[in-house]
Amino acid sequence: MITPEHSLLSLPALRQLEQNAEAAGLQLMQRAAQAIAQWCQAHIQPGAAILVAAGPGNNGGDAILAACLLKQAGYAVEVLLPEPRVNAAVAAALQHWQALGGSVRPTLGDTTPAWLLDGLFGVGLSRPLSGAWLHLIRRLNSLPCPKLAIDIPSGLDAWTGQPRGTALRASHTLSLLCPKPGLYTGQGRDYCGHTSIALLDCPPAHYPEASGSIAVPSTLALKRWHSSHKGSYGSVSVIGGARGMSGAAILAGRAALALGAGKVFVHTQDALLLDPATPELMLRPWQDGMNVPAANVMLIGPGLGLSDQAHQALDALLLHDNTLLLDADALNLLAADSQLQARLRQRSYPTLLTPHPSEAARLLDCSTEQIQADRIGAAQQLARQFACNVLLKGSGTLLASSGQPYRLLVHGSPALAVAGQGDLLGGAICALLAQGMSLLDGAHLAADLHACAGEQYEAAQGGPIGLSASTTLQLMSHELNQRLKQAGAPAF
């Protein structure tokens, strides 16, 4: 069961949750206001000037009631109410605010607050912002102060993470009742800043079935015993490396070793005998009949190329009876050949596609912009169309499998936006699968380790530039071992 703090709900399910809570007598607006005020008191200097921008709907009501609490706590609070036509909840909150002696300003003017609280629009926004609202949000963005968005930055789609015309660029976001996928995927992280969740003490029984989850799998399946040996941890075969492109396949093989696979074979077209940096890799040619050693998991695609030989290799491996990951050029070959697609759909063994947005666009015969406009929908469509599991890379990586809740990663860093990182991720996934993790859990955990490595590098270096593959693998191995230790599973 997905816990409330990890639940990603659809909009109808979120509305059902609100109705369930209200029917049970929970006063959600008052609870939201208390959570917002508590956050502010924990983060904002006492007595600071706070501008509360309130909209005409419930998000505005949350904001105004929070303004009341902050005023009572001694903050210098002003309320900006650009739209005088408000719903009943906002009108009641306004009466309370005015009873406390608070005033309302209809325009921004030239105020310079220490903090901005954004309560203009919440998750129910269904149209692009234009006209006066567009102008106001641009002016609010220009304010030289930190900004707290209530539930979701105004103008940001809570499910796609895409701005509707424009959106407030918050330094912090306090999401109410449950996380929203738009906080983490698409452009969400660029607009939301640091995100935290306030569940408002809503009992778990009120939560409908979740559509997705942000929970990261446990590492306990990777526990190691003193009596184990390399054969205990599976084998991986990487097939790629057309002539002149063997580096991609070798990077994937190095990642498989670094994340714990017992044996790793790398099959390239180049006549390579040894990887000097990682002599543990077993390098083999693949041009002679695709004689691939028995392996628990196979990865095809890194540096594969689009030649006839590459096509034949993919065609042969789709008939293989072990777990198969398709990445890079394997996805491009698949997108261009309906027969390969039919063969993929007929596979009865675990299969994972790991496209980035442009590769996903080729697979779905659409534009990259269309993929990014609805990343959740795109991942789910790929899983349905190709009858397999899908990991859609990018900011807010997604995993989809037909009939199961989707999974969303909340970590990541632009430090990972360099060549070769996708090859590392593919090899890391294979390593965890070879050690016995299920396909979705292994892919999810590997992607999270990869994302956290990027974050750790950025924090240590003070910026995202310069992350190398070798550094990434060191950070990933360290992070995995730390998680094993914390889970009580000794790693030897």
N, C-alpha and C positions, 0 to 999 in steps of 0.2 A: 504494500500500500504506500502511495506517495504521501508524505507528510505535508501539512499546510505550508511550511516554510520552503518547501521544494516544489509545490504545485504550480503548474502553469495552466491556467484556466482559459477557456474560450470566453468571449464576451457574454454569450447567453448563460454560461455556467457561473461567471462572476456576478451577473445580475441575480441569478438564482441564490447564490451565496448571500448576497445582500438582503434578499427577501427572507431567506431562512433566518438570518440574524435578527432582522426587524420583527419577524413573527414571534421570535423567542424573547422579545423585549429588550434586546441589546440596542442601545442608542449609539449607532455607529458614528454619527457626526460628532457627538460629544467625545467619544473615544478617540476618534481621529484627531480632534483638536488637542486633546491631552497628549497624544503621542507626538504631535508636531511641537507643542510647547516644551515638552520634555527634551526633545532633540535640540531645540534652540537653546534652552538653558544649559545643556551640556556642551554646546559648541560656540556660543556667542557670548561675548563679554557682557556682564550685567550692565543695564542702563543704556546699551547701544541703540542707535537709531535704526529701526526696522521698517521697511516699506512693505506692506502686504497688498499684493495685487490680486483682487478677487473678481472672479467671473460670475456669470448669471446662474450657473448650475450648482450642483452639490459640492463640486470642488471649491467653489467660492465660499460656500457655507462653512466647509472645513476651515478655510483660511481665516474667515472673519471670527469664528469662535476661538481659533488659536490666537488671533490678535487680542481678543478679550483677556485670555489667560496671560499673555505676555505683558499686556498693559498693567494688569494687576500685579505682575511680578516685578514691575519697575522699569520695563523697557520703554523707550520713546517710540511708540508705534503710530504709524499713519496707515490709513486704508485707502487704496486706489480702487475705485469702482467705475470702470469705463462705461458699463451698460446699466442704465437705471432699471430696465425691465428684468426682474429677477424672479426665481421661483419662490415658493412659500417658505422653504427651509432657509434660503438666503435672507429673505425678508425678516424672518424671526431672528436670525443671527444678527442682522443689522440693528434691530430694536435693542437687543442686548448690548451691542457695541455702543450705541448712542446713549443708552441708559448709564453707561460707565463714563460718559463725557467724551467719548471718541467722536472724531469728525471724519467726514468722507470727502475725498477729493475726486472730481470726475476726470481730471487730466493729470498727466505726469508732471508737467511744469519743469522746473529746473532743480528738483530735489536731488540730494546726493546722500542716500542712506548708507549706513555701514553694512547692511544686509538687505537682500530682496527675498521675500517669500512669494513664490509663484503659485497662485491658486486660480489662474484664469480658466484653463480648460483641463479636463481630466481624460479618462479613458473613453468617454462617450463621444468625443469629437469625431464627426463623420464627414466633414467637408474640408477642403483646403482653406486655409486662412487667407483673407484678401482685404483690401481696403484699409480701414482704420486699424483693424486688428493686426494686419501685417506690419503697418507702420509702428504700432505700439510695441510689438515684440522686438522689432529691430532697435527701437530706442532703449528698451529694457536690456537688451544684449549689450548695448554700448555703456551701460552703467559700470563704473570701475569698482565693483564690489562683488563679494561672493553671493551666490544665488542658490537658494534651496527650492527645488521643485517639489510640490506636493503630489504624490502618487506617480506623476509622469510629467516631464517638461511640456509646457503648453505648446501644442502644435505637433508633437511627436506622436506617430501612430503607435499605440501600446502593443500591437502584435507584430508589425513588420519592422519597427525601428526606423521608419523613414519619415522625414518631416513632411507635413502637409502644407505646402507653400513655404513655410518657414517654421522654426521652432525655437524656443528659448534654450540657450546654452547654459545649463546649470553647472555649478561646481559640485553640488550634492543633490541627490534625489532620495526622498523618503517614500517608498512604495507601501501602500496600505492594503492590509488583508492578505496579500500574496504577491509574489514577484510577477512581473509582466515580461513576456518575452522580448518586447521592444526595448527594454532597458539594456539588453545584452547583445542583440543581433542587429544586422543592418548597420545603420549609422548611430544606433542607440548609445553606445559607449561614448561617442564623441559629444553627445548632447546631455548625457545624464551625469557625468562626473562620477564621484564616489556614491555608490548606491547602498542603501540599507533598507531593511524590511521591518515594518511594524504590523504584527498580526492582530493587534487590537484586542487581544485576549479572546478571540472568537473560538469557541470550542471546535475541535476537529470534526465532530459529528455533523456540523452545518455545511461542510465543504462537499460540493458535488464531485463527481469523478473528474480527475485531471486529464487534460489533453496531452500534457507533456511534463517533463521533470528536469530540474537542475541538480538533482542529487548525483554525486560522483560515486562510482562503485568502490567497494572495499578492496583492499589488497590481500585479504586473508587467503584467497585462492592461490596466492603465489608463495605461501609458506614453504620454507626449505628445511630439510632434515639433514643431520650430520651424515647419515648413511646414504645420501643421494649421490648421483654421479651425472655426467653430462647427458647420458641417455634419459635421465629423469625429466629433462627440461625441453625436450622436443627438438625438432630440426626445422629449419627454414630454407627454402630455395627462392632466390631472387633471380628473375629472368628479365634481362634488359641489356643495356650497354651495347648498342650498335657501334660500329667502328667510329672512333672519335668521341663517343659519348658514354664510355664505361664508368666515368666518375659518378654518375647518378646511381647506377646499380651498386657500386662499391659503398657509397654513402648509406644506402638502404641496408646493405649487409652489415656495415659497422654498427648501425643503430640496433639491428637485431641482436648482435652480440652484446652491446652495451646495456640492453634492457633484459638480458638474461637467457636468451635462447641457448640450448646446449650445443648445437652444431648449426653452422650457416654455410650454405653453398651459394656462390654467385656465378651466374651463367652469362657470359658476354660473347660478343662476336670478335672482340679484340683478342689477340693471342697473349693474354696475360697469364703469367705463372704465379705472381705473388703481389699482394698489396703490402708494400714495405711498412706502412703505418699500422697495419692490422694483419700480421701474417697468419693469425688464427682463421681468417676467411679461407674457404676452399674454393678456388677459382676454377671454373670449368667452361669449355666452349659449348654453345648451344646450337650451332648450325647443323650438326649431324643428327637429324631425325628427332630432335628434342628429347634426347635420352636423359630425362631428369631423374635424379635419385629420389627414392621414396622420401617424402617430407611431410610433416604434419600440416604445414602451411606454406603456400606459394604466393609470391608477389610478382606480378608481371606488369611491366610498363616503364620503370625508370630508365630513361635513355634508350628506350626500345626502338624508336624510329617508326617510320610508316612504310617500310619496304615490303616486298612480297614475302620475304623470310619472316619479318615481324608478324605479318598477317597469319602465316602458317603456324607460327609459334602460339599465337593467341588461340587460333582455331583448335590446336591440339590440346592446349591446357584447359579449355572449356569442357573437354571430355574427361579431364582428370577427376579422380574421386576424392580429393582432399579439399580442405578449405582454401579458397582462392580470393586474393585481393587484386583488383584491377585499378591501376593508377596511370596518370600521365598519358603516354602514347597509346596504351592499351585502350583507354577511354576514347581517344580520337579515332582509332581503328573501329571500335564498336559503334561509334556515332555514324560512321560512314557506310556501314554494312548491315543490311537488314537480316542476312543469314546468320551473322554472328549474334545479333540481338535475339533471334529466335532460339539459337543454341543456348544462350545465356538463360533465357526464360525457362528452358527445359531442364536446367541443372537441378539436381536434387540434393546437392551438397552446399554447405554454407558459402556464401559469396558476398563480398563487400566491394562497392564502388566508392572511390574516394576523390570525387571531382572538386576542383576549384570552380568558381562561378562561371568562367568562360567555358570550361569543359562541360559543365552542367548545361549551359546554353546550347552547345552543339548536340548533346544527347537529347535534349527536348526540342531541338529545332526552333529556338527562339533567341532573343537577344540577352546579353549579359545583364542589361538594365532590367529586363523582365524577371530574371532570376533574383536579382538583388531587391526588387520591389516587393517580393513575397518569398523570402528564403524558406520559411516553414512549408509553405505550399509547394515550392519547387522540390524540396527534399522528399516530401511525401509523394509527389507525383512521380519522381524518379523511382522510388521504391515500388510503387504500384506498376508502373510501366515496364520495369525490367525484372519484376518478381524477385527482388533481392534486397539486401541491406545497403544503406547509403550513408556516407559521411560527407556532408557538404561543408567544405572548408570556408574560411573567411572569418571576419569579425563576428563572433557568436557562432562557432561551428555547431552544426546540427547533425544528429543521427536519426534516421527514420527507418522503420520496418513496418510493413503492412500489418495492421491489426494490433499494433502496440503504441503506447504513448511515445511521442518523439522525445528526444533528449537534447538539451541545450547547454553548451559550455558557457560559463560566466567569466572565465579567465582568458587572457590573451594579451599580446603586446605587438606594436608595430616593429619591434626588434626582429620578429620572425618573418618580416616581409623581405626576405632575400632568397636568392636561388639556393636550392638544395634542401630547404627545410621540409618541403613536402616529401622528399625521398626519405629523410630521417623519420618522419611520422609514419610512413608506410612500413618501414623496417621495424619500428617500435611496436606497432600494432601486431605485426606478425610474431614478434617475440613473446608478447603476452598471451596470444592465442596458442602458440606452441607449448607454453607452460600450463595450459589447461583452462584459461579463462574462456567464458562464452564469447561469441563474436561481438555482440553489442557491448558487453561489459569491458572486454579487452580493448576495443576500439575507443570507447569512451575514456577509460583510464589513461590510455596512451596519449590521446589528444589532450587530456587535462594536464598530464605531466609535461607535455611539449609546451602548452600554453603557459604553465607556471614557470618553466625555464625562461621563457621570454620575459615575463614579469620580473623574475629575480635578476636577470641580467640588467634590465633597464634600471631597477632600483639600485643595484650595486654600482653601475657606471654613471648614474645620473642622467641617462638618456638612452635611446633605443638603437644607436648606430654602432655597427661593428661586430655584431654577434656572429661567430663562426660556427661551423658544424661541430667541430671538436668540443668547443665550449658548451654548446647546446647539449651534447650527449653527456658531458660530465655533470651538468646541472640536472638533467633528467634522471640519471642513475642515482645521484645523491638524493633527489626528492623522493624517488621510489623507495630507497632504503629507509629514509626518515619515516615515510608512511608505514612501511612494514614494522618498524620499531614501535611506532605509536600504536599500531593495531595489536601489538603483542605477538607478532609473527617474526621470529628471529631469522635474519638473512645471513647466510654463511658464505 
